[in-house]
Every structure is written in structure tokens, then in C-alpha cells.
Amino acid sequence: MKKAATERTPRPTGMPAHGIYAVAVSPRRMIYRQRDWQGLAIIGLALGLIPVVTWLTWPASSATFSLMLVALAVAVYLGGPGTSVVVTPDAVVIRNFFRSWRVARSLVIPRDPHHDELDTSLPIKGYPSVDIAAFHTTFNHQPMREGPWWLVEALQQVGALPDDGLHVRRIRWLNVALALGIIAAFAWAHPN
């Protein structure tokens, strides 16, 4: 017997439904990655136009235009899909544009999204709050309501284990290298 088109299949327990954002769930961790469709469309369009631009401008300036499209795609990736939050039993890992934080679960201050559902930062005991870039849109950096709710749900669903009590901030060297590559590409393409 087929279900009616208007009926919805209930989502499995532990699988939060959050619109345009991809959520991965496992018993040991939950991952929230930004999947802003505008950003993904720009990346796809830029990469899809490379063969067309190369064909139309060959050989005069095809390398310059193709390089600019690749640079655009990489810049949009760094500002959107390259950001994420991972909740594990012992830590919360936040990957923003150029930095990542690993915060022990014992240092995370529980929040109530009913109080301020557009607060996209992670409060930490004894440290400044960390803003979570994955909870913002790619282009206008507006907070998304489902981000803080996802974080509360993830912290409840992924059971906490004893942790090391550390707060570690690291530079994401690959993203820094990609950004420097974009700058170098524009400098090469426009030497004047």
C-alpha cells in the first residue's frame, strides 16, 4: 500500500531536520556543516564556467579568467561549506574560516535557545565565547535559527564522557594557504 503524497515519513530518532544544512549523526558524534545553497550555487557556477571561459577567450586571457573563477569558488568555500561544528563525547570542535577550536565538554556552558535563539556563539567557562561561523549564512553573515537549536540537541544526544578539560585554538593552515593562493593568483593575473 502506497502512502499518500501529503503524508511525511517520520524522521528517525536522533536525526534533526534543519532545512538547508546537512547534519550527520552517529552514536559517537554529530556534525553540522553549513550548506548554504547560494554559496554552493556560486561554487558550481564558477567551476562550471571554467571550460566555457577557456574556450571563449583562448589563448589571450583564458588563464586569467579561469584563475579568477577558481579563486571565487575557493573564497566562497572558505566562507561557507568549509565551516562546521562537531560534537563528540569529550569535546566540541568548531571549524571557522581560519581557526578551529577544540573545547572540552566540561567547559561548555549549557544554553537556552528560548532566551536568545539567534546567539550563534558557544559560551565557555573561563574563556571568551567562540562564534560559530557554520551557524551563519555565507554572504550576508546572518544568523540561522536552527544552529543554536542543533547545538543544544547535539549536546543532549551525544553523551558526555570524562574529558581533558582543555580549550585548544589552532590555525587552519590549509585555509590560510588557500586564501594566500587566491591573493597570489590575483597579483599574478593583474601585475599592474
Secondary structure, DSSP 4 states (H G I P E B T S, - for coil): -PPPTT--PPPPTT----TTSEEEE-SS-EEEE---HHHHHHHHHHHHHHHHHHHHHTTTTHHHHHHHHHHHHHHHHHHTTT-EEEE-SSEEEEE-SSEEEEEEGGGBPP--TTT-TT--EEEETTEEEEE-GGGB-TTT-PBPTHHHHHHHHHHHHS--------EEEEE-HHHHHHHHHHHHHHHHH---
